[in-house]
Amino acid sequence: MSGRKRTQISVPETEDQVKRGVSLRQVLVRRSADGTELRGRVVETEAYLGGEDKASHSAGGKCTERNTAMFMKPGTIYVYPIYGIYLCMNVSSQGEGAAVLLRALEPLHGLPLMKQLQTARRREGARPLKDKELCNGPSKLCQALDIPHCFDRRDVASDPEVWLERDTQIGPQEPDLREVVSASRIGIDSHGEWATKPLRFYLRGHHCVSVVNKQAETQTHSLANNVISDFASSSVDVCDGDTGQS
């Protein structure tokens, strides 16, 4: 594994920092028993801030047998079951009990095996999934990359079977795909004000995102335009004076 550029997702410790974005475009790699590497670009995540976050498994700072990985060092894998049969994969991050849920990937390599793994888990006669649907959900990406529950508490920075790499090939270059949209998280409607906090992050316009939030996209686009406008104005002011070059 020499020369592999591993990395880990990190969640900033305060909500204001989180609103500025969680790292996307990293590549999740799963090495199968036969050596095949399944790869998917991270295009959607959700941040869970730890004890203060009422929607987090670590709400109130309570560490249990289930959520122990959230309190381990940054880069620890946290895998938990939902509905008794599906799994979700998270990576612990900065902050006590904080973690990032991987919500969607863009399949990059090993699609035939991903499709085979998905087909084996779907009911007979079900419609075949399109490529963009293989990993557009937290449970679907665990199925497509064969992420088992036993990966819980393993280190994504050093594990030989699953890891994150820096993305050396940024996907399609459409302007929208350079924008990170911050929107409310999915499936936590019963958690009061925490249900509306913009702690889900995804690449605007990407075809593999699980759920699009048009209102959040409009707000994000407006904010981006304001920032660009402010920057342009300040640039004019600077250029009007001496550049200091001779």
Residue pairs with C-beta under 8 A, 6 or more apart in sequence:
1 160
4 163
4 165
5 165
5 166
5 168
6 156
6 157
6 158
6 163
6 164
6 165
7 26
7 157
7 164
7 165
7 166
8 74
8 75
8 91
8 93
8 156
8 157
8 164
9 22
9 23
9 26
9 42
9 45
9 91
9 93
9 100
9 102
9 164
10 23
10 74
10 93
10 94
10 100
11 18
11 22
11 47
11 48
11 49
11 93
11 94
11 95
11 98
11 99
11 100
12 18
12 20
12 22
12 94
12 95
13 49
13 94
13 95
13 98
15 49
15 197
15 199
18 47
18 49
18 199
19 182
19 198
21 180
21 182
21 201
22 45
22 47
22 100
22 180
22 201
23 42
24 42
24 43
24 44
24 45
24 180
24 201
24 202
24 203
25 41
25 42
25 43
25 167
25 170
25 171
25 203
26 41
26 42
26 164
26 165
26 166
26 167
27 39
27 40
27 41
27 42
27 108
27 164
27 165
27 166
27 167
28 39
28 40
28 41
28 42
28 102
28 105
28 141
28 145
28 162
28 163
28 164
29 37
29 38
29 39
29 162
29 163
29 164
29 165
30 37
30 38
30 39
30 145
30 146
30 147
30 161
30 162
31 37
31 38
31 160
31 161
31 162
32 38
32 110
32 113
32 146
36 110
36 113
37 109
37 110
38 109
38 110
38 113
38 114
38 144
38 145
38 146
39 107
39 108
39 109
39 110
40 105
40 106
40 107
40 108
40 135
40 141
40 144
40 145
41 105
41 106
41 108
41 167
41 171
42 102
42 104
42 105
42 164
43 104
43 105
43 106
43 202
43 203
43 206
43 208
43 209
44 102
44 103
44 104
44 136
44 200
44 201
44 202
44 203
44 206
44 208
44 209
44 210
45 100
45 101
45 102
45 103
45 200
45 201
45 202
46 100
46 101
46 103
46 185
46 186
46 199
46 200
46 201
47 93
47 98
47 100
47 101
47 199
47 200
47 201
48 55
48 56
48 57
48 58
48 70
48 90
48 98
48 99
48 100
48 101
48 199
49 56
49 95
49 98
49 199
50 56
50 58
50 61
50 70
50 95
50 96
50 97
50 98
51 58
51 59
51 60
51 61
51 62
51 96
51 97
53 59
53 98
53 194
54 191
54 192
54 193
54 194
55 185
55 188
55 191
55 194
55 195
56 70
56 97
56 98
56 99
57 66
57 67
57 70
57 80
58 67
58 70
58 71
58 96
58 97
58 98
58 99
61 96
61 97
63 70
63 71
63 97
66 80
67 78
67 80
67 97
68 153
69 76
69 77
69 78
69 79
69 90
69 92
69 99
69 152
69 153
70 76
70 78
70 90
70 92
70 97
70 98
70 99
71 92
71 96
71 97
72 92
72 153
73 92
73 155
74 91
74 92
74 93
74 94
75 91
75 92
75 155
75 156
75 157
76 91
76 92
76 153
76 154
76 155
76 156
77 89
77 90
77 91
77 92
77 151
77 152
77 153
77 154
77 155
77 156
77 159
77 162
78 89
78 90
78 91
78 92
78 99
78 152
78 153
79 87
79 88
79 89
79 90
79 142
79 147
79 148
79 149
79 151
79 152
80 87
80 88
80 90
80 152
81 87
81 88
81 149
82 88
82 139
86 139
86 142
86 143
87 139
87 142
87 143
87 147
87 148
87 149
88 101
88 102
88 138
88 139
88 142
89 101
89 102
89 138
89 141
89 142
89 147
89 151
90 99
90 100
90 101
90 102
91 99
91 100
91 102
91 156
91 164
92 98
92 99
93 99
93 100
101 138
102 138
102 141
103 137
103 138
103 141
103 186
103 200
103 202
103 210
104 135
104 136
104 137
104 138
104 141
104 202
104 208
104 209
104 210
105 135
105 136
105 141
105 144
105 145
105 208
106 132
106 135
106 171
106 206
106 207
106 208
107 114
107 131
107 132
107 134
107 135
107 144
107 208
111 131
111 134
114 134
114 135
114 144
114 145
115 128
115 129
115 134
117 143
117 144
117 145
117 146
118 129
118 134
118 140
118 143
118 144
119 128
121 143
122 129
132 207
132 208
133 140
134 140
134 141
134 144
135 141
135 144
135 145
135 208
136 208
136 209
136 210
137 210
138 210
141 147
145 162
147 162
151 159
151 161
151 162
154 162
156 162
156 163
156 164
157 163
157 164
171 177
171 206
174 205
176 204
176 205
177 203
177 204
177 205
177 206
179 203
179 204
179 205
179 220
179 221
179 224
180 201
180 202
180 203
180 204
180 220
181 201
181 202
181 203
181 204
181 213
181 216
181 217
181 220
182 198
182 199
182 200
182 201
182 216
182 220
183 198
183 200
183 201
183 202
183 213
183 216
183 217
184 195
184 196
184 197
184 198
184 199
184 200
184 213
184 216
185 195
185 197
185 199
185 200
186 200
186 210
186 211
188 194
188 195
189 195
198 216
200 213
202 209
202 210
203 209
204 217
204 220
204 221
